[in-house]
Amino acid sequence: MHKEESNILKKRNLIFYIFSILTFLSMLTAIFFVFIYVPTERTMGVVQRIFYFHVPSGWIAFLAFFIVFISGIIYLIKKDKYWDIVSSSSAEIGIIFCTLVLITGPIWAKKAWGIAWTWDAKLTTSAVLWLIYISYIMLRKYVYDESKRANLSAVVGIIGFIDVPLVYMSTRWWRTQHPGPVVGGGENSGLEPPMLLTFIICLIAFTLLFFFILYLKIAFEKAKDEIDYLYKLIEPER
């Protein structure tokens, strides 16, 4: 048994090192393409390079909240704590990427529109999405019963995901201040080949970064859960 556990640990360490190296190299490649390879956009200039961080951050936030949605459903069906850990971990990371969207967006908008923020449909639904998952995290902090916390947060995570397609479709349904999609369809969609290549590389790099952080976060939460369990076992003896 000890040998089996040792082999499992070695495999996990190997996965960790491979994952970390791939993530590091992909991020370096993305930085090279954004700041050196891709040409400067004629109309907006250097500030347009925010696009290569802003859009992938939004897509990764969607991915993170989709994982919250799926793992929440699985938890409610199986009542397996692992899926609660996956859900909460992905939600926390999703909030980070959603925050990046809300920070980089106004920086870009100030140059492009002359104003940092307006209650545009895209911006408003994005802000609502951020607030929903902030509420999700707050719920987990203030509900102390483990089973009740997991059930309630699963429901909030599932319902909250409804806002994701609203954010995605907002520029297609309502044409306001925010421009139409340049990737994934729309009348103004399409990028020049160097820009498209840079965008794809950034998207891959951000995706690897997300799954790397998620892997670490889940491992941390599982270790923390095991420590709490052991603490509860020895606590009556103290």
C-alpha positions as CSV (number, residue, x, y, z in Angstrom):
1,M,0.0,0.0,0.0
2,H,2.8,2.3,0.9
3,K,4.5,1.6,-2.5
4,E,1.2,2.3,-4.3
5,E,0.8,5.6,-2.6
6,S,4.4,6.5,-3.4
7,N,3.8,5.7,-7.1
8,I,0.6,7.8,-7.1
9,L,2.5,10.7,-5.5
10,K,5.3,10.4,-8.2
11,K,2.7,10.5,-11.0
12,R,1.0,13.6,-9.4
13,N,4.4,15.3,-9.1
14,L,5.2,14.5,-12.8
15,I,1.8,15.9,-13.9
16,F,2.4,19.0,-11.8
17,Y,5.9,19.6,-13.3
18,I,4.8,19.0,-16.9
19,F,1.7,21.2,-16.4
20,S,3.7,24.0,-14.8
21,I,6.3,24.0,-17.6
22,L,3.7,24.0,-20.3
23,T,1.8,26.9,-18.6
24,F,5.0,28.9,-18.1
25,L,6.2,28.4,-21.7
26,S,2.7,29.2,-23.1
27,M,2.5,32.4,-21.1
28,L,6.0,33.5,-22.2
29,T,5.0,32.8,-25.8
30,A,1.8,34.8,-25.4
31,I,3.7,37.7,-24.0
32,F,6.1,37.6,-26.9
33,F,3.3,37.5,-29.5
34,V,1.4,40.3,-27.8
35,F,4.2,42.8,-27.3
36,I,6.6,41.9,-30.1
37,Y,5.1,39.8,-32.9
38,V,1.7,41.3,-33.5
39,P,1.5,44.6,-35.4
40,T,0.1,47.7,-33.7
41,E,-3.5,48.3,-34.7
42,R,-3.8,51.5,-36.8
43,T,-6.9,53.1,-35.2
44,M,-6.5,52.6,-31.5
45,G,-2.7,52.0,-31.3
46,V,-0.9,50.3,-28.5
47,V,-4.0,50.2,-26.2
48,Q,-5.6,47.7,-28.6
49,R,-3.2,45.1,-27.2
50,I,-5.4,44.9,-24.1
51,F,-7.7,42.9,-26.4
52,Y,-5.4,39.9,-26.1
53,F,-5.8,39.8,-22.3
54,H,-9.4,41.1,-22.1
55,V,-11.2,38.7,-24.4
56,P,-9.4,35.5,-23.2
57,S,-10.0,36.5,-19.6
58,G,-13.7,36.7,-20.4
59,W,-13.8,33.4,-22.1
60,I,-11.9,31.7,-19.2
61,A,-14.4,33.3,-16.8
62,F,-17.2,31.7,-18.8
63,L,-15.4,28.4,-18.7
64,A,-14.9,28.6,-15.0
65,F,-18.5,29.3,-14.3
66,F,-19.5,26.5,-16.7
67,I,-17.5,24.1,-14.5
68,V,-19.3,25.6,-11.5
69,F,-22.6,24.9,-13.2
70,I,-21.7,21.3,-14.2
71,S,-20.1,20.3,-10.9
72,G,-23.0,21.8,-9.0
73,I,-25.4,19.6,-10.9
74,I,-23.2,16.5,-10.3
75,Y,-23.0,17.4,-6.6
76,L,-26.7,17.7,-6.2
77,I,-27.1,14.2,-7.8
78,K,-24.2,12.4,-6.2
79,K,-23.7,14.3,-2.9
80,D,-20.0,13.8,-3.4
81,K,-17.9,16.4,-1.7
82,Y,-15.3,16.3,-4.4
83,W,-17.6,18.1,-6.8
84,D,-18.4,20.8,-4.2
85,I,-14.6,21.4,-4.0
86,V,-14.4,21.6,-7.8
87,S,-17.3,24.0,-7.9
88,S,-16.0,26.4,-5.2
89,S,-12.4,26.3,-6.6
90,S,-13.6,27.1,-10.1
91,A,-15.8,29.9,-8.9
92,E,-13.0,31.6,-7.0
93,I,-10.7,31.4,-10.1
94,G,-13.6,32.5,-12.3
95,I,-14.0,35.6,-10.2
96,I,-10.4,36.5,-10.7
97,F,-10.7,36.3,-14.5
98,C,-14.0,38.2,-14.4
99,T,-12.3,40.9,-12.4
100,L,-9.6,41.1,-15.0
101,V,-12.3,41.6,-17.6
102,L,-13.9,44.5,-15.6
103,I,-10.4,46.1,-15.1
104,T,-9.0,45.8,-18.6
105,G,-12.3,46.7,-20.3
106,P,-12.6,50.3,-18.9
107,I,-8.9,50.9,-19.6
108,W,-9.5,50.0,-23.3
109,A,-12.9,51.8,-23.3
110,K,-11.3,55.1,-22.1
111,K,-9.2,55.2,-25.2
112,A,-11.7,53.8,-27.6
113,W,-14.9,55.5,-26.4
114,G,-13.6,58.4,-24.4
115,I,-15.3,57.1,-21.2
116,A,-14.2,54.2,-18.9
117,W,-17.7,53.0,-18.1
118,T,-21.3,53.2,-19.3
119,W,-24.3,51.1,-18.5
120,D,-24.1,49.3,-21.7
121,A,-25.8,45.9,-22.0
122,K,-22.5,44.0,-22.2
123,L,-20.9,45.9,-19.4
124,T,-24.0,45.7,-17.1
125,T,-24.5,41.9,-17.6
126,S,-20.8,41.4,-17.0
127,A,-20.9,43.4,-13.7
128,V,-24.0,41.4,-12.7
129,L,-22.2,38.1,-13.4
130,W,-19.3,39.2,-11.2
131,L,-21.7,40.1,-8.4
132,I,-23.5,36.8,-8.7
133,Y,-20.3,34.8,-8.1
134,I,-19.1,37.2,-5.4
135,S,-22.4,36.4,-3.7
136,Y,-21.7,32.7,-4.2
137,I,-18.3,33.1,-2.4
138,M,-19.9,35.1,0.4
139,L,-22.6,32.4,0.8
140,R,-19.9,29.8,1.4
141,K,-18.2,32.0,3.9
142,Y,-21.3,32.6,6.1
143,V,-23.1,29.3,6.0
144,Y,-21.3,27.1,8.5
145,D,-23.2,23.8,8.1
146,E,-21.2,21.9,5.5
147,S,-24.1,20.1,3.8
148,K,-26.3,23.1,3.7
149,R,-23.5,25.3,2.4
150,A,-22.7,22.8,-0.4
151,N,-26.4,22.5,-1.4
152,L,-27.1,26.2,-1.4
153,S,-23.9,27.2,-3.2
154,A,-24.6,24.5,-5.9
155,V,-28.1,26.0,-6.5
156,V,-26.6,29.5,-6.7
157,G,-23.9,28.4,-9.1
158,I,-26.4,26.7,-11.4
159,I,-28.9,29.6,-11.4
160,G,-26.1,32.2,-11.7
161,F,-24.8,30.6,-14.9
162,I,-27.9,31.8,-16.7
163,D,-26.2,35.2,-16.9
164,V,-23.3,33.8,-18.9
165,P,-25.2,33.4,-22.2
166,L,-26.8,36.8,-21.6
167,V,-23.3,38.3,-21.5
168,Y,-22.2,36.4,-24.5
169,M,-25.3,37.3,-26.6
170,S,-25.7,40.9,-25.4
171,T,-23.8,42.4,-28.3
172,R,-25.9,40.4,-30.7
173,W,-29.3,41.2,-29.1
174,W,-28.6,44.8,-28.1
175,R,-26.4,47.1,-30.2
176,T,-25.3,49.8,-27.8
177,Q,-21.8,51.2,-26.9
178,H,-19.9,48.0,-26.8
179,P,-18.8,46.9,-30.3
180,G,-20.0,43.7,-31.9
181,P,-18.0,40.5,-31.6
182,V,-14.7,40.3,-33.5
183,V,-14.3,36.6,-32.7
184,G,-17.1,34.0,-32.9
185,G,-19.5,35.6,-35.3
186,G,-21.1,39.0,-36.0
187,E,-21.1,41.4,-38.8
188,N,-17.8,42.9,-37.8
189,S,-16.2,39.6,-36.9
190,G,-12.8,38.7,-38.3
191,L,-9.2,39.4,-37.4
192,E,-6.1,39.8,-39.5
193,P,-4.0,36.5,-39.5
194,P,-1.3,37.8,-37.2
195,M,-3.9,39.1,-34.7
196,L,-5.9,35.9,-34.9
197,L,-2.8,33.8,-34.3
198,T,-1.8,36.0,-31.3
199,F,-5.4,35.7,-29.9
200,I,-5.4,31.9,-30.3
201,I,-2.0,31.6,-28.5
202,C,-3.3,33.9,-25.7
203,L,-6.4,31.8,-25.4
204,I,-4.4,28.6,-25.1
205,A,-2.1,30.2,-22.6
206,F,-4.9,31.5,-20.4
207,T,-6.7,28.1,-20.6
208,L,-3.6,26.3,-19.4
209,L,-3.1,28.8,-16.7
210,F,-6.7,28.3,-15.6
211,F,-6.5,24.5,-15.4
212,F,-3.1,24.7,-13.7
213,I,-4.5,27.0,-11.0
214,L,-7.6,24.9,-10.7
215,Y,-5.5,21.7,-10.3
216,L,-3.5,23.4,-7.4
217,K,-6.7,24.8,-5.8
218,I,-8.5,21.5,-5.8
219,A,-5.4,19.8,-4.4
220,F,-5.1,22.4,-1.7
221,E,-8.8,22.2,-0.7
222,K,-8.7,18.4,-0.6
223,A,-5.6,18.5,1.7
224,K,-7.4,21.1,3.9
225,D,-10.5,18.9,4.1
226,E,-8.4,15.9,5.2
227,I,-6.6,18.0,7.8
228,D,-10.0,19.3,9.1
229,Y,-11.3,15.7,9.2
230,L,-8.2,14.5,11.2
231,Y,-8.6,17.5,13.6
232,K,-12.2,16.5,14.3
233,L,-11.1,13.0,15.1
234,I,-8.5,14.1,17.7
235,E,-10.5,17.0,19.1
236,P,-12.6,15.0,21.5
237,E,-9.4,13.6,23.1
238,R,-8.0,17.1,23.8
